[in-house]
């Protein structure tokens, strides 16, 4: 009887311990799968930006690179308390966060913006009636001058990074470029602002089609800009 009772107690303790382990493991799985920030879905197919940006590049860029930034960004936030759900609040204090949050948070946000401001070429309409067009002419003198400055910023960005059209704190447009996955919302950049247009000049964004001809990719990019979306972002930034 003593042996039976001992065995029963041991069995109960073992089951209890096993359940606690399973519950702990399930909790860790739930935490790992918990995403504060989610990758935006594309509003067009992978081949929609052809012939300017090829379908294979789009698929790899979106499914591999951007998805990885999104996953790693959320993972980097897991152990932090009181994480803002407004990413601009994180970027405004990015110097206080880890390198993993900075790099992957930038990669997550920058790509969401990049996808949103592109559209099939047939819908890329630089309409003179758009408010952002008037703002571009005011800030740069003409669209051609803006294109020249933006293209130069993208071309001369050494190594990997981005070029931007942003709105500063006075509501004026300016062009800049940043290294790696930094962006104008971060407190570590030379000039801060609200980005409304972005081009990715990491090689994974263009190398399959353009190889080392980055200027050709930049020139092609202007054929697929969604100016209505850029205009919408401009109006939100100045209001």
Secondary structure by P-SEA (a helix, b strand, c coil): caaaaaaaaaaaaaaaaaaaaaaaaaaaaaaaacccbbbbbbccccccccccccaaaaaaaaccaaaaaaaaaaaaacccccccccaaaaaaccccccaaaaaaaaaaaaaaaaaaacccccccccccccaaaaaaaaacccaaaaaaaaaaaaaacccccccccccccccbbbbbccccccccccccccccccccbbbbccccccccccccaaaaaaaaaaaccaaaaaaaaaaaaac
